[in-house]
């Protein structure tokens, strides 16, 4: 089925939205994947440029299992997920022993305050192929200051209070992703909803009531498999749009009922992984994979097909997994192969395309703060780059004692950087 036809096959199931308390997040918090607004930018200052096993390491905490999810931080608490019992450090093992963990750490010293365990719903996708590269805890949790929300694919979405007690559980599908690549999109929050891109599980985007977990709406288009992009909530003239990339298009959904507000055609790719970023009324999307990379800028606020009316620019550069970050007038990212890109946000004009020497493979997205870009590589440490039109590597830092993969996008919290490997979380900052 063609994508143009799929748009009109959206099925909407609407229900009343229960009242929810206001958010009480602080300026230094990092409450979801890629931080405030999902944009990968923090206003924190005083971040260190260099660190290592014995330099500027505030604390290190071993985790009960591997994972690709990023840590999030609200107030004095850090939340992160991992898994154990099957695959990863446990070896292949038995799927029946697979357990996901939601952990809460003390931000001051990394002490694990509590751990909640969630046995997997079976059957689960086999630990093989691409799943072996990222595992079964790839979705970053989200926290609104009252609860923490975790997405574990076929096993569902879970809400816990800040003491680790399960408040509710919701199912969003038990299907398998294209090529059995597993689950990876992270939940996004509005004031009343948990938004989940359940493309891998049910070819849908679902909205759940934050208080009860009940489905408020479900936007489903049969056959658009291949999206692991985390939805981003964009403010447009006093209202909100939920923007998400799918194969061949960028969509804007209504938070009220999940209906498509607008769509913009993009490069056709069998997999769409990067999360969009936004600024000044424009959404920026990286698309495509090896051989068909692309990028797109589109103005928000349109209606229906805006491919001609609202597309600002299209270029033949992009990213397969890492997402972009907007800093001032420039869009930055480091792609899977360790190549750093900088383009002008207004025109898409390429400012530079430079290989980061020694970076190797990259899954994590760049984050920006304090006049620095932090680019985490899978096996060769973290590179600190200078944002702007001049390519400059400020430092390269590595924890030599940790030989596991660093797949997670870093978090920034209260002037410190949180890095996560398959073994541990590291808090980096001035002591």
KANORZI-V941098 format. One record per backbone hydrogen bond with DSSP energy under -0.5 kcal/mol. NH is the residue of the N-H (numbers start at 1). CO is the residue of the C=O. If there is no record, write none. Layout:
# KANORZI-V941098
nh=NH co=CO
nh=NH co=CO
This chain:
# KANORZI-V941098
nh=5 co=2
nh=6 co=2
nh=7 co=3
nh=8 co=5
nh=9 co=6
nh=10 co=7
nh=11 co=220
nh=12 co=10
nh=14 co=12
nh=15 co=216
nh=18 co=16
nh=24 co=144
nh=29 co=26
nh=30 co=73
nh=35 co=32
nh=38 co=35
nh=39 co=36
nh=40 co=34
nh=42 co=368
nh=52 co=55
nh=55 co=52
nh=58 co=56
nh=58 co=427
nh=59 co=427
nh=61 co=425
nh=63 co=423
nh=68 co=137
nh=69 co=137
nh=72 co=79
nh=73 co=30
nh=74 co=77
nh=77 co=74
nh=78 co=105
nh=79 co=72
nh=80 co=103
nh=82 co=101
nh=83 co=66
nh=84 co=99
nh=87 co=91
nh=87 co=92
nh=90 co=87
nh=91 co=88
nh=94 co=85
nh=97 co=94
nh=98 co=95
nh=99 co=84
nh=100 co=118
nh=101 co=82
nh=102 co=116
nh=103 co=80
nh=103 co=101
nh=104 co=114
nh=105 co=78
nh=106 co=111
nh=107 co=76
nh=107 co=105
nh=110 co=106
nh=113 co=104
nh=113 co=111
nh=114 co=104
nh=116 co=102
nh=118 co=100
nh=120 co=98
nh=128 co=126
nh=131 co=128
nh=132 co=129
nh=133 co=130
nh=134 co=130
nh=134 co=131
nh=135 co=131
nh=137 co=134
nh=140 co=138
nh=142 co=149
nh=143 co=31
nh=144 co=147
nh=148 co=160
nh=149 co=142
nh=150 co=158
nh=152 co=150
nh=152 co=156
nh=155 co=152
nh=156 co=153
nh=157 co=170
nh=158 co=150
nh=159 co=168
nh=160 co=148
nh=161 co=165
nh=162 co=146
nh=164 co=161
nh=167 co=159
nh=168 co=159
nh=170 co=157
nh=175 co=201
nh=180 co=177
nh=181 co=178
nh=187 co=140
nh=188 co=195
nh=190 co=193
nh=194 co=208
nh=195 co=188
nh=195 co=193
nh=196 co=194
nh=196 co=206
nh=198 co=196
nh=198 co=204
nh=202 co=198
nh=203 co=198
nh=203 co=199
nh=204 co=198
nh=205 co=219
nh=206 co=196
nh=207 co=217
nh=208 co=194
nh=209 co=214
nh=210 co=192
nh=213 co=209
nh=216 co=207
nh=217 co=207
nh=219 co=205
nh=220 co=11
nh=220 co=218
nh=221 co=203
nh=224 co=221
nh=228 co=226
nh=228 co=272
nh=229 co=272
nh=232 co=243
nh=234 co=232
nh=234 co=241
nh=236 co=239
nh=239 co=236
nh=241 co=234
nh=242 co=253
nh=243 co=232
nh=243 co=241
nh=244 co=251
nh=246 co=249
nh=248 co=267
nh=249 co=246
nh=250 co=264
nh=251 co=244
nh=252 co=262
nh=253 co=242
nh=254 co=259
nh=255 co=240
nh=258 co=254
nh=261 co=252
nh=262 co=252
nh=263 co=304
nh=264 co=250
nh=266 co=248
nh=272 co=226
nh=273 co=271
nh=273 co=320
nh=277 co=284
nh=279 co=282
nh=282 co=279
nh=283 co=298
nh=284 co=277
nh=285 co=296
nh=287 co=294
nh=292 co=289
nh=294 co=287
nh=295 co=315
nh=296 co=285
nh=297 co=313
nh=298 co=283
nh=299 co=310
nh=300 co=281
nh=304 co=261
nh=306 co=263
nh=306 co=304
nh=310 co=306
nh=311 co=306
nh=312 co=297
nh=313 co=297
nh=315 co=295
nh=319 co=287
nh=324 co=275
nh=325 co=332
nh=327 co=325
nh=327 co=330
nh=330 co=327
nh=331 co=343
nh=332 co=325
nh=332 co=330
nh=333 co=341
nh=335 co=339
nh=338 co=335
nh=340 co=338
nh=340 co=354
nh=341 co=333
nh=342 co=352
nh=343 co=331
nh=344 co=349
nh=345 co=329
nh=348 co=344
nh=351 co=342
nh=352 co=342
nh=354 co=340
nh=356 co=338
nh=357 co=355
nh=359 co=356
nh=362 co=336
nh=366 co=323
nh=367 co=374
nh=368 co=40
nh=369 co=372
nh=370 co=44
nh=372 co=369
nh=373 co=385
nh=374 co=367
nh=375 co=373
nh=375 co=383
nh=376 co=374
nh=377 co=381
nh=378 co=361
nh=382 co=397
nh=383 co=375
nh=384 co=395
nh=385 co=373
nh=385 co=383
nh=386 co=392
nh=387 co=385
nh=391 co=389
nh=394 co=384
nh=394 co=392
nh=395 co=384
nh=397 co=382
nh=400 co=398
nh=402 co=399
nh=403 co=401
nh=406 co=378
nh=407 co=405
nh=408 co=420
nh=411 co=418
nh=413 co=416
nh=414 co=28
nh=416 co=413
nh=417 co=428
nh=418 co=411
nh=419 co=417
nh=419 co=426
nh=421 co=424
nh=422 co=405
nh=425 co=61
nh=426 co=419
nh=427 co=59
nh=428 co=417
nh=428 co=426
nh=429 co=56
